[in-house]
Every structure is written in structure tokens, then in C-alpha cells.
Amino acid sequence: MVERLDMTFHALADPTRRGMLASLALGEKSIGELAQPYAMSFAGASKHVQVLERAGLITRRKSGRTQLCRLRAEPLAEADQWLRQWERFWNIRLDALEALIRDTAKGGTQ
């Protein structure tokens, strides 16, 4: 799972790839359609698609001469689960800090 998380976060680190994923959340798109908002070549878009595919974030299929991409949300759910554990960690610590500040403001001891 750690390797898959690494690949997911690597893929998400690039704003173009994040934009492509957002576009795919609306439905299946060709590589050319994914490239269009970024004014990039098909080859450039294809490289981004390869990174997303290796991370398991998308699947590709051929329809005639067109490569169609579809979002796979499972790796995003795994990344969300991993991030939520750290959210809980920090919420516990911030709640303790808030209680300490509140106690100190009321004239309590440290």
C-alpha cells in the first residue's frame, strides 16, 4: 500500500494531472480532450496520462483510433484514508492545546 500511496501522491503533485483528474470526474475523455485546456501536445498529455495510469488513477481503452481515459477513484480513497489518520492525530493535539489555553486564560496553573 505504501508504494501505491507514493505513486498516487506523485501523480497528484502536478497541477496539470490534478486538472485532468477533475475533468475525468465529469466523464470519460480522450487524451486530446484532456490536453486541450493546457494547450499542450498530444505527446505531452500522453506522458501525464501514463503517470496517472501507473498510479492506478485512470484506465485507458481504445475506441477506433482514439484513446479514452476513465477515472478510477479507489487510489484516491486510499489516499484520503491515509490523510484522515493524520487529521485525527492533529485534531487531538489541537484540542489539547485549546484546552490548555482556555485553562491558562481562566487563571489555571500550567
DRENVEX-139901 format. One record per atom (N, C-alpha, C): y, z, x. Coordinates in steps of 0.1 Angstrom, whole numbers, plus 5000, padded with zeros to 4 digits. Example, Ala and Ser with C-alpha at 12.3 -4.5 7.8 and 13.67 -1.06 7.14 Angstrom:
494350785132;495550785123;496750785132;497850715128;498950715137;500050795129;
***
This chain:
498850005008;500050005000;501350005009;501250075020;502450075029;502849935034;501849855038;502149725042;502849645031;502249655019;502849585007;504249625004;504549755006;505849805004;506849745014;506349745027;507149685037;507549545034;506549465029;506849325026;507749315014;507549405004;508449404992;509849424996;510049535004;511449575008;512049465017;511249405026;511749295034;512249185026;511449145016;511849035007;513149074999;513249194995;514349234987;515649254995;515449265009;516649285017;517649175017;517249055013;518048945014;518748915000;520048904999;520648884986;520248754979;520048644987;519548524981;518248544974;517348614980;516048634974;516148724962;516948824963;517248914951;517748824939;518648734942;519148644932;518148554926;517248504935;516148424930;515248504920;514948624924;514148704916;514748734902;516048754902;516848774890;516748654881;516848544887;516748414880;515348394874;514348434882;512948424877;512648524866;513348634865;513148724854;513448664841;514248554841;514548484828;513548374825;512648354834;511548254832;511248174844;510248094843;509748004854;510747904858;510847884871;511847794876;511247714888;511747594890;511347514901;512047564913;511547524925;512247564938;513647504938;513847374933;515147314932;516047394924;515647444912;516447524903;516847654910;515947714918;516247834925;517347814936;517247694942;518247664953;519647634948;519747574936;520947524930;522147624931;522047744927;523247834927;523747864941;522847834951;523247874965;523647754973;523647634967;524047514974;523247504988;521947524987;521047514998;520047404996;519547365007;518547255007;517247305001;516347214997;515047244992;514247325002;514347275015;513647335026;514147485028;515447505027;515947645028;515447735017;515447685005;515047754993;513547784994;512747684999;511347695001;510947815011;511747825021;511547935030;511648075024;512748085015;512948205008;511748234998;511348124991;510248134982;508948174989;508748135001;507548175009;507548325012;508748375015;508848515018;508448595005;509048554994;508748614981;507348604977;506748494980;505248474977;504448564986;504648574999;503948655008;503948805004;505148844998;505348984994;504649004980;504148894974;503448904961;504448914949;505648894952;506748904941;506748784932;506248674937;506148544928;504848474930;504548394921;503448304922;503948164921;503248064927;503647924926;502547844920;502947744912;501947644907;502647504907;501747404908;502247274908;502147214894;503147144891;503147064878;503646924882;502746834884;503146704889;503546714904;504846674906;505346684920;506246814921;506346884910;507247004910;506547134913;507047214922;506547354924;507247444915;506547514906;507147604897;506847754901;507847834901;507647974905;507748064893;507048174894;507048274883;507048414889;507848504883;507948644888;506648714886;506348804896;505248894895;505849034897;505849114887;506649244887;505849354893;504549344895;503749454900;504249514913;504549434923;505049494935;506449574933;507249524924;508449594921;508149734915;507149734906;506749864900;506349964911;505549914921;505150004932;506350054940;507349964943;508550004950;509250104942;509350084929;510050174920;509450314920;508050314920;507350444921;507650514934;507650444945;507950504958;509350564958;510250484953;511650534953;511850654944;511150664933;511250774924;510850904930;509850894939;509451024946;510551074954;511350994960;512551034968;513651084958;513751024947;514751064937;514451204933;513251234930;512851374927;513151474938;512751434950;513051514962;514551554963;515451454962;516851474963;517351554951;516851524939;517351594927;517051744929;515951784934;515551924936;516551984946;516851924957;517751974967;519151984962;519551884955;520951884949;521151984938;520152004930;520152114920;520252254927;519552274938;519652394945;520952414952;521552304957;522952314963;523952344952;523752284940;524752314929;524652454925;523452514924;523252654920;523952744931;523752714944;524352794954;525852784953;526452674951;527852654950;528352734938;527652724927;528052794915;528052944917;526952994924;526853134927;527953184936;528253104946;529353134955;530653134948;530953044939;532153034932;532353154923;531253214918;531353334909;531453464917;531553444930;531753564939;530353624943;529353554942;528053604946;527853604961;526853654966;526553664980;525853534984;525953514997;525253385002;523853415005;
***
